[in-house]
């Protein structure tokens, strides 16, 4: 799975400096962070609607869109997906209650 994320991240990094007319992603980067965040919000809503509808294929499709646009946002913010995976790994084996309590300190 991480190979796909690494490959996609490499492409997204290339598109960050590409001509906005050359690709959808280059155009998103050109429009700026607010446009990227708007897409993440839209895709989040579509995942919720799909999940409420219960259609597995629609949930998969919309979640892929959400993950894609989240990766676009991470690249825009110069955050490597490996940093997110490391945070998830850090949380592994910690109860959700403990983890949330540690954020308040």
N, C-alpha and C positions, 0 to 999 in steps of 0.2 A: 504494500500500500504506500509506503513512504517514497518509493521510486516514482510513482505517479505525481505525488505532491512535489518532489524535488524537480522533476521534469517541468511541471507546470509553473513552478516558481521561477525557474530559469527563463522560461518564455515570457512570463509576466515582467521580469526585470528588463529583458530586452525591449519589450514594448513600452516601458516607462519613458524611454527617450525617443521613441519612434514618432514619425509624422502622424498627427491626429487623424488625418484622412486615410491612413494606411490600415487601421484596425479599430475595432470596437474598444479594445482595452486601451490602446494609445489615446483614443478620444476621451475615455473616462479619466485617464491620468491628466490629460490636458485641461479638462474641466475642473479638476481639483478635488480636494478631500470631501467637500460637502456633497458633490455629485456621487462620489464613491459610497459615502455613508448612506445617502438616500437609497442607492441600489441595495445595500446590505439590509436596510430597513424594509424595503419592498419585498425582498426575497424572504426575510424572516416572516413577514405576514403571510406570504404565499405558502410557506412551510406549515404554518399554523392552520391555514384554511385546508390544505391538503390532508393534514393529519385528522382534522375534524371530519373530513369527508371519508376517511378510511380507505382510500384507494392506494394500495401499496406502490404501484408504479408511479403514481402522481407524487407521492411522498418522496420516493427516491429521486425523481426528476427535480423537484423543487429544492430538496436538500442539496443536490449537486450544484444547483444555481447558487444557493446560499454559501456553500463552501467555496465555490469559485470566487464570488464577490468578496468574501472574507479574506481570501488569499490576495486579491487585488489590494484590499485595504492594508493588509500586513506589509506587502511590498512597498506601498506608498509610505508607510510609517517606518520603513527600514527594520522590520521585525522578521526574523527568520522563522519559518514554521517549526523548526527544531526547538526554538525557544518555547513555543506553545506546548509541544510534545514533552519537553523537559518539565514544564510546570504540571502537566497532567501526571507524569511519572512521579513527581514529587508528592502529589496528592494521593497517589495510589496507596491504599492501606490505611489512610486517615479517614475517620468518619466525617461525613459532611458537616455534622454539628461541630466537631473539633476544628475543622478547616475554617468554617465561617467565624467561629469565635476567635481564631488566631488573627483574622483580618482586622478586628476591632482594636487590637493592641498597638 
